[in-house]
């Protein structure tokens, strides 16, 4: 299964993006409220769509080895295709809102961070389910690319 579908990686993404969103909220003055709330809203929508998509074709997600496979799994059903479209709409709307409030960089970062945090939180149960079913099926974990040299022979 692709690394983006691993529980640990999703938890890291949730925590890191949440910390970034919190930092933007705490340290920016004035706060870019609109892009942050927009990011949170779209994160919820995309997360729900991705959750539904993973429940429609779980085997396609479990077989995904590279990012393109994950995208193909999303594109294979209506909810996944909608998630991809809404993701790009969210990107555009968040950037426009950040420019509109006069905080183009900080607003975009804050909006993106809350988008990512919310999306990770919403899809986490589906990711956990995918991982449990893969572990129960006894599928081997992907090999690490960092150790590709064979062991020395004696």
C-alpha positions in Angstrom: 0.0 0.0 0.0 1.2 3.5 -0.8 2.8 5.5 2.0 0.1 8.1 1.9 -2.4 5.5 3.0 -0.4 4.3 6.0 -1.9 5.2 9.4 1.3 6.5 10.9 1.9 8.9 7.9 -1.7 10.2 8.2 -1.2 10.8 11.9 2.0 12.7 11.2 0.2 14.8 8.5 -2.6 15.5 10.9 -0.3 16.7 13.7 2.0 18.7 11.5 -0.7 20.5 9.5 -2.6 21.1 12.8 0.5 22.7 14.3 0.9 24.9 11.2 -2.7 26.0 11.3 -2.5 26.8 15.0 0.7 28.8 14.5 -0.9 30.9 11.8 -3.9 31.5 13.9 -1.9 32.4 17.0 0.9 34.5 15.5 -0.7 36.3 12.6 -2.3 39.7 13.2 -4.8 40.4 11.8 -5.9 36.8 11.5 -6.7 35.6 8.0 -10.0 34.1 9.2 -11.7 33.7 5.8 -9.1 31.5 4.1 -8.5 29.4 7.2 -12.3 28.7 7.6 -12.6 28.0 3.9 -9.7 25.6 4.1 -11.3 23.8 7.1 -14.6 23.5 5.3 -13.1 22.2 2.1 -11.0 19.7 4.1 -14.2 18.3 5.6 -15.8 18.0 2.2 -12.8 16.4 0.5 -12.2 14.1 3.5 -15.8 12.8 3.3 -15.5 12.2 -0.4 -12.2 10.4 -0.1 -13.6 8.4 2.8 -16.5 7.3 0.7 -14.2 6.6 -2.3 -12.0 4.3 -0.1 -15.1 2.4 1.0 -16.3 1.8 -2.6 -13.0 0.4 -3.9 -10.9 -0.6 -0.9 -8.9 -3.2 -2.8 -7.8 -0.6 -5.4 -6.4 1.5 -2.6 -4.7 -1.4 -0.9 -3.0 -2.4 -4.2 -1.8 1.2 -4.8 2.0 1.2 -4.9 2.7 4.7 -6.1 0.8 8.0 -6.0 -0.5 7.6 -9.5 -2.2 4.3 -8.3 -3.9 6.2 -5.5 -5.1 8.8 -8.0 -6.4 6.0 -10.3 -8.3 4.5 -7.4 -9.9 7.8 -6.7 -10.7 8.3 -10.3 -12.4 4.9 -10.5 -15.6 6.1 -8.7 -17.8 9.1 -8.5 -16.9 10.2 -5.0 -13.2 10.0 -5.8 -13.5 12.1 -8.9 -15.5 14.6 -7.0 -12.8 14.7 -4.3 -10.2 15.5 -6.9 -12.3 18.3 -8.4 -13.2 19.8 -5.1 -9.5 19.7 -4.0 -8.6 22.0 -6.9 -11.6 24.3 -6.3 -10.5 24.5 -2.7 -7.0 25.5 -3.7 -8.3 28.3 -5.9 -10.9 29.6 -3.5 -8.4 29.5 -0.6 -5.8 31.5 -2.5 -8.4 34.0 -3.7 -9.7 34.5 -0.1 -6.2 34.9 1.2 -5.5 37.6 -1.4 -8.9 39.2 -0.7 -8.1 39.6 3.1 -4.7 41.1 2.3 -2.7 38.1 3.6 -1.8 36.2 0.4 1.0 34.1 1.8 0.0 33.6 5.5 -3.7 33.2 4.5 -2.9 30.5 1.9 -0.6 28.6 4.3 -3.2 28.8 7.1 -6.0 27.8 4.8 -4.0 24.9 3.3 -2.9 23.7 6.8 -6.4 23.6 8.2 -7.6 21.9 4.9 -5.0 19.2 5.3 -5.6 18.8 9.1 -9.3 18.5 8.6 -9.0 16.1 5.7 -6.5 13.9 7.5 -8.9 13.8 10.5 -11.9 12.9 8.5 -10.2 10.1 6.5 -8.3 8.6 9.4 -11.0 6.0 10.2 -11.0 4.8 6.6 -7.1 4.7 6.6 -7.1 2.7 9.8 -9.7 0.3 8.3 -7.6 -0.1 5.1 -4.5 -0.9 7.1 -6.3 -3.4 9.4 -7.7 -5.3 6.5 -4.3 -5.4 4.8 -2.6 -6.6 8.0 -5.4 -9.3 8.5 -4.9 -10.4 4.9 -1.3 -11.1 5.6 0.0 -9.0 2.8 3.7 -8.2 3.0 4.7 -4.7 3.9 6.5 -2.8 1.1 10.3 -3.1 1.2 12.3 -0.1 2.1 13.9 1.6 -0.9 16.8 2.8 1.3 18.3 -0.7 1.7 18.4 -2.0 -1.9 21.9 -3.6 -1.8 21.9 -7.3 -1.2 23.6 -8.7 2.0 27.2 -9.6 1.5 28.0 -13.2 0.8 30.7 -15.1 2.7 
